[in-house]
Amino acid sequence: MTDDENTSSTWWDFLMDNLRSRGLSTGDLARGAGVDRSRLSDWKRGGKASVESARAIAVLFDASPLEVMVAAGLITPNEAALRQARPDPARLTDDELVAELRKRLGG
């Protein structure tokens, strides 16, 4: 099995598992994702989901967008594990800096 076939199988399995566990239909999935039912057939055959569809599916399933994007093969598990670096203080507004100082100084 190729990586693409494995990803598509994983994606379709992810969708079907979540539909079953939530008592939803493929029609609910199409409506929730904002796609035509023909798109679901494409996904079942290995077609890729868009980022927009993955976001909508995350909302429908009340799931982490990262989890959905990994299942869809849009990002890797390693990419999903990345965390945002600390913000550059020079990019913070004056109000954000003052709020942070107040928080740290207990005021």
N, C-alpha and C positions, 0 to 999 in steps of 0.2 A: 504494500500500500504506500502510495506517495504521501509526502507531507500535505499536499493540497487535498487529497482524498481523506486523509486522517482528520484534517481541520474541518472539512465540510461535514464528515460523519459526526465529529464531535459537536459541531455547531447545530446540526439538525437534532442530534440526540439531546443536547442542552435545551433546545426549544421544546421538544416533545415532552421531556421530563418535567419542565416547568409548567407546560400547559396541563399535563395530567395532574400534577400536585396541586394546582390551583383550580381545577375543574373548568378550565377554559378550552375553547375550540380553536381550530385554525382560523376560523372567521374572526374570532376575538383577537387573535394575533395579528391578522392582516389589518384590522381596524386600528388596533393599538399602535402598530408600527407605522401606520399611514402608507401601506403598500397594497398593491393589487394582489389577489390570491395567486396570480401567475408568478409573482415574485417568490412566493413560498415554494412553489414547484422548482423554481430556479435554485433556491437555497438547498432544497432536498437533493438536487442533482449536483451540488457543489459550488453554486454561485456564491459570491462574496456579499456580505451585508455592508451597507454604508455606515459611516459613523453616525449619521442622523438616525438611521433605523435602529442601530444598536442603542443609542440613547433612549429612543422611544420605548424599546423593548425593556430596558432597565427600569423605566418608570412603570410599565405595565406589570412587570414581575416584582416590583419593589425590591430590586436587586442593585448591587453596586455596578455602576457603569463600567468600571474596570473589569469586573468579573464577566460581564457580557461581552466586552470588547476582546478579552482573552479567548472566550469560547468561540467568538466569531472569527478569530484569527487576525484581528486588526492590530493587536499588540501582543507581545510575548509575555509570559508570566514574569520574566525579569523586568520588563518595562513597567508592568503593573505594580511591581514592588518598589519602584523608585519613589523617593520622597522629595518634596520640594526643599531646596536649599534655603538657608536663612535669608530673609530679605535684606537687600542692600540698604542700610540706613539712609544713604544719600537719595534713595528713590521714595522714601516715606514723606508724606506731607507733614507740615508743622503740627497739625492737629493730631496726627497719628503718633508723632514723636512725643508730644506733650502727654498724650494718653498713656503711652508706654512708660514714661517717666513717673507719672502719677501712680500707675499700677505698681511699679517697682519700689517706689518710695512710700507706699502705703497711704497715699493721699488721694 
